[in-house]
């Protein structure tokens, strides 16, 4: 009886060990592979001027994008007045003169009077706060904020904004996010590491993504070293593959990929299982779900 009891105890132990190992393996596989990719409208409804008649990076374009996507990506810049504006380009042309402006060295009153005439569909500049107000009634949506910092030398002599500008920018952005309680809905992406460092020092729970144009693994190593939350990668990066993204997920990093637009590219990128895909194609989510 003693030997029999020992046999069953040993057998039970090994069965329990197999069960625990299988459970841990399945959990690890689920956390790495079973990603529900979300779609973000690039610059709202898309950066093409003919995309459904909406001007990029505007509230009407974002409202339209919310019908088709899980959220949007927009570009942001900070004015000389410390206000954050939604805009992509380094230069803004005034409507009634040949003057050219840049947001970082312009005060708010100047920007508020500018109409963007070089677009086929006229609209105005919008403040980031206006988008945050819109999110109050669209709480299921995500917003990825692409922080800009490179400008023509007539605007910024060294082309890249200073660290003091980045520090102030981070401070104003955090203040705005706090005012609206959007910590869980905002993704911050940029290749300006000093800006991301400022965010992480002041509010470490915010999701910071290092922008990567090529060499995904290099960006991955930097993100791990800096304790960022993810990588925002160019879909044309030749080093990008499923193993790269799996490795990022194993290291608790999320991945955004920009900007596949045609069906072939979208299907290829979806197979890599990133967390977010930024696209100009408003049909992307519907035909890929099919």
NUTI-389305 format. One line per 2 residues: for each residue x, y, z of C-alpha. Coordinates in Angstrom, 1 decimal. Example, Ala and Ser with C-alpha at 12.3 -4.5 7.8 and 13.67 -1.06 7.14 Angstrom:
<atoms>
12.3 -4.5 7.8 ~ 13.7 -1.1 7.1
</atoms>
This chain:
<atoms>
0.0 0.0 0.0 ~ 2.8 2.4 0.8
4.4 1.9 -2.6 ~ 1.0 2.3 -4.4
0.3 5.5 -2.5 ~ 3.8 6.9 -3.5
3.1 5.9 -7.2 ~ -0.2 7.8 -7.3
1.3 10.8 -5.6 ~ 4.1 10.9 -8.1
1.7 10.5 -11.0 ~ -0.5 13.3 -9.6
2.5 15.6 -9.3 ~ 3.6 15.0 -12.9
0.0 15.5 -14.2 ~ -0.2 18.8 -12.2
3.1 19.9 -13.6 ~ 2.0 19.2 -17.2
-1.2 21.1 -16.6 ~ 0.6 24.2 -15.2
3.1 24.2 -18.0 ~ 0.4 23.9 -20.6
-1.5 26.7 -19.0 ~ 1.4 29.0 -18.8
2.3 28.3 -22.4 ~ -1.2 28.9 -23.6
-1.3 32.2 -21.7 ~ 2.0 33.3 -23.1
0.8 32.4 -26.6 ~ -2.4 34.3 -26.1
-0.6 37.5 -24.9 ~ 1.8 37.3 -27.8
-0.3 36.2 -30.7 ~ -4.0 36.9 -30.1
-3.9 40.6 -30.8 ~ -7.1 42.4 -31.8
-5.7 45.0 -34.2 ~ -7.4 48.4 -34.1
-7.6 50.8 -37.1 ~ -6.8 54.5 -36.9
-7.7 57.0 -39.6 ~ -4.5 58.7 -40.7
-4.8 62.5 -40.1 ~ -8.5 61.9 -39.6
-10.3 60.6 -42.7 ~ -7.0 60.4 -44.7
-4.4 62.7 -46.0 ~ -5.7 62.7 -49.6
-7.4 66.0 -50.4 ~ -10.1 64.1 -52.4
-10.7 61.6 -49.5 ~ -14.5 62.1 -49.2
-14.1 65.9 -49.4 ~ -12.5 66.3 -45.9
-9.4 68.3 -45.2 ~ -6.9 66.4 -43.2
-6.3 67.1 -39.5 ~ -9.6 68.8 -39.0
-12.6 68.1 -36.7 ~ -15.0 67.3 -39.5
-12.5 64.9 -40.9 ~ -12.0 63.3 -37.5
-15.8 63.0 -36.9 ~ -16.2 61.3 -40.3
-13.3 58.9 -39.4 ~ -15.0 57.9 -36.2
-17.7 56.2 -38.4 ~ -15.1 53.8 -39.9
-12.2 53.4 -37.5 ~ -11.4 52.7 -33.9
-9.8 56.1 -33.6 ~ -7.6 58.5 -35.5
-4.0 59.7 -35.8 ~ -3.4 63.4 -35.9
-0.4 65.7 -36.0 ~ 0.2 68.3 -33.3
2.4 71.4 -32.9 ~ 2.6 74.0 -30.1
2.3 77.7 -30.8 ~ 4.4 80.5 -29.3
1.4 81.1 -27.0 ~ 1.7 77.6 -25.6
-1.4 76.3 -27.3 ~ -1.4 72.9 -29.1
-2.7 72.9 -32.6 ~ -3.6 70.1 -35.0
-1.6 70.5 -38.1 ~ 1.0 68.5 -40.1
3.1 70.7 -42.4 ~ 6.0 73.0 -41.3
4.6 76.0 -43.2 ~ 1.2 77.7 -43.2
0.4 80.1 -46.1 ~ -1.8 83.1 -45.2
-4.8 83.7 -47.3 ~ -4.6 87.3 -48.2
-0.9 87.8 -48.4 ~ 2.2 85.9 -49.6
3.4 85.6 -46.0 ~ 4.4 82.2 -44.6
4.0 81.2 -41.0 ~ 5.1 78.4 -38.7
3.1 77.4 -35.7 ~ 6.0 77.4 -33.1
6.9 81.0 -33.8 ~ 3.3 82.3 -34.2
1.0 83.5 -31.6 ~ -2.6 82.2 -31.3
-4.3 85.3 -32.7 ~ -2.3 85.0 -35.9
-3.2 81.3 -36.3 ~ -6.8 81.9 -35.6
-7.1 84.4 -38.5 ~ -5.5 82.1 -41.0
-7.6 80.2 -43.6 ~ -5.8 77.4 -45.3
-6.3 78.4 -48.9 ~ -4.0 76.0 -50.6
-6.3 73.1 -49.9 ~ -9.1 72.2 -52.3
-11.6 72.0 -49.4 ~ -11.3 75.0 -47.2
-11.4 74.7 -43.4 ~ -9.6 76.2 -40.5
-7.0 75.3 -38.0 ~ -8.2 73.4 -34.9
-6.9 73.3 -31.4 ~ -6.2 69.9 -29.8
-8.6 70.8 -27.0 ~ -11.4 70.8 -29.6
-10.6 67.2 -30.4 ~ -10.6 66.3 -26.7
-14.0 67.8 -26.4 ~ -15.2 65.6 -29.2
-13.8 62.5 -27.5 ~ -16.1 63.2 -24.5
-18.9 61.8 -26.6 ~ -16.8 59.2 -28.4
-15.1 57.5 -25.4 ~ -14.5 54.2 -27.1
-12.1 55.9 -29.6 ~ -8.3 56.1 -29.5
-6.2 59.0 -30.6 ~ -2.6 58.8 -31.6
-0.8 62.2 -31.4 ~ 2.2 62.6 -33.8
4.4 65.3 -32.2 ~ 6.1 67.4 -34.9
9.4 69.2 -34.4 ~ 11.1 69.7 -37.7
10.7 73.1 -39.5 ~ 12.2 75.2 -42.3
15.3 77.2 -41.1 ~ 13.5 80.5 -41.5
11.2 79.3 -38.8 ~ 13.6 77.3 -36.6
17.2 78.1 -37.5 ~ 18.5 74.7 -36.5
15.4 73.0 -38.2 ~ 14.7 70.9 -35.0
12.9 72.5 -32.1 ~ 14.9 73.0 -28.9
14.7 70.9 -25.8 ~ 13.1 73.8 -23.9
10.3 73.9 -26.5 ~ 9.9 70.1 -26.2
9.8 70.3 -22.4 ~ 7.1 73.0 -22.5
5.2 71.1 -25.1 ~ 5.2 68.0 -23.0
4.0 70.0 -20.0 ~ 1.1 71.6 -21.9
0.1 68.3 -23.4 ~ 0.0 66.6 -20.0
-2.1 69.4 -18.6 ~ -4.6 69.0 -21.4
-4.8 65.3 -21.0 ~ -5.3 65.6 -17.3
-8.1 68.2 -17.7 ~ -10.1 65.7 -19.9
-9.1 62.5 -18.1 ~ -7.9 60.8 -21.4
-4.9 58.9 -20.1 ~ -6.2 55.6 -21.4
-7.2 56.9 -24.8 ~ -4.1 58.8 -25.9
-1.1 57.4 -27.7 ~ 1.9 59.7 -28.1
4.3 59.1 -31.0 ~ 7.4 61.0 -32.1
11.1 60.4 -32.9 ~ 12.0 63.2 -30.5
13.3 61.1 -27.5 ~ 13.7 64.1 -25.3
10.0 64.9 -25.6 ~ 9.0 61.3 -24.7
11.5 61.4 -21.8 ~ 9.8 64.5 -20.5
6.4 62.8 -20.8 ~ 7.6 59.7 -18.9
9.2 61.8 -16.1 ~ 6.1 63.9 -15.6
3.4 61.2 -16.2 ~ 4.8 57.7 -16.7
1.4 56.1 -17.2 ~ 0.9 57.8 -20.6
1.5 55.6 -23.7 ~ 4.6 56.7 -25.5
5.6 55.3 -28.9 ~ 9.0 55.8 -30.5
8.6 56.7 -34.2 ~ 10.7 54.4 -36.4
11.3 54.8 -40.2 ~ 13.5 51.8 -40.6
15.4 49.2 -38.5 ~ 12.6 48.1 -36.3
14.9 46.2 -33.9 ~ 17.0 49.2 -33.3
13.9 51.2 -32.3 ~ 12.8 48.2 -30.1
16.1 48.3 -28.2 ~ 15.8 52.0 -27.6
12.2 51.7 -26.5 ~ 13.1 49.0 -24.0
16.1 51.0 -22.7 ~ 14.0 54.1 -22.3
11.0 52.3 -20.9 ~ 8.6 53.5 -23.6
5.4 51.7 -24.3 ~ 5.6 50.9 -28.0
6.9 51.6 -31.5 ~ 5.3 53.4 -34.3
6.7 51.9 -37.5 ~ 6.7 52.6 -41.2
5.0 49.8 -43.0 ~ 7.7 49.9 -45.7
10.5 49.1 -43.3 ~ 12.1 46.1 -44.9
13.2 44.7 -41.5 ~ 9.6 44.6 -40.3
8.2 41.0 -39.9 ~ 6.0 39.0 -37.7
8.9 37.9 -35.5 ~ 9.8 41.5 -34.8
6.3 42.3 -33.6 ~ 6.1 39.1 -31.6
9.3 40.0 -29.9 ~ 7.9 43.5 -29.1
4.8 41.9 -27.6 ~ 6.9 39.5 -25.5
8.7 42.5 -24.1 ~ 5.3 44.2 -23.3
5.6 46.8 -26.1 ~ 2.8 47.6 -28.4
3.2 48.4 -32.1 ~ 1.5 50.9 -34.5
2.2 50.6 -38.2 ~ 1.7 53.4 -40.7
0.4 53.8 -43.5 ~ -0.7 50.9 -45.7
-3.6 51.9 -47.9 ~ -4.3 49.4 -50.6
-5.9 46.0 -49.9 ~ -2.8 43.9 -50.5
-0.6 46.0 -48.2 ~ -3.3 46.1 -45.5
-3.8 42.3 -45.5 ~ 0.0 41.7 -45.4
0.3 44.1 -42.4 ~ -2.7 42.7 -40.6
-1.0 39.2 -40.7 ~ 1.8 40.7 -38.6
-0.7 41.3 -35.8 ~ 0.2 44.8 -34.8
-1.8 46.6 -32.1 ~ -2.8 49.5 -34.4
-2.8 50.2 -38.1 ~ -2.9 53.8 -39.4
-4.5 54.1 -42.8 ~ -6.1 56.5 -45.3
-8.4 53.8 -46.5 ~ -11.8 54.2 -44.9
-12.9 50.8 -46.1 ~ -9.9 49.0 -44.5
-11.6 47.8 -41.4 ~ -14.8 46.6 -43.1
-13.2 44.6 -45.9 ~ -10.4 43.1 -43.7
-13.1 42.0 -41.1 ~ -14.8 40.2 -44.0
</atoms>
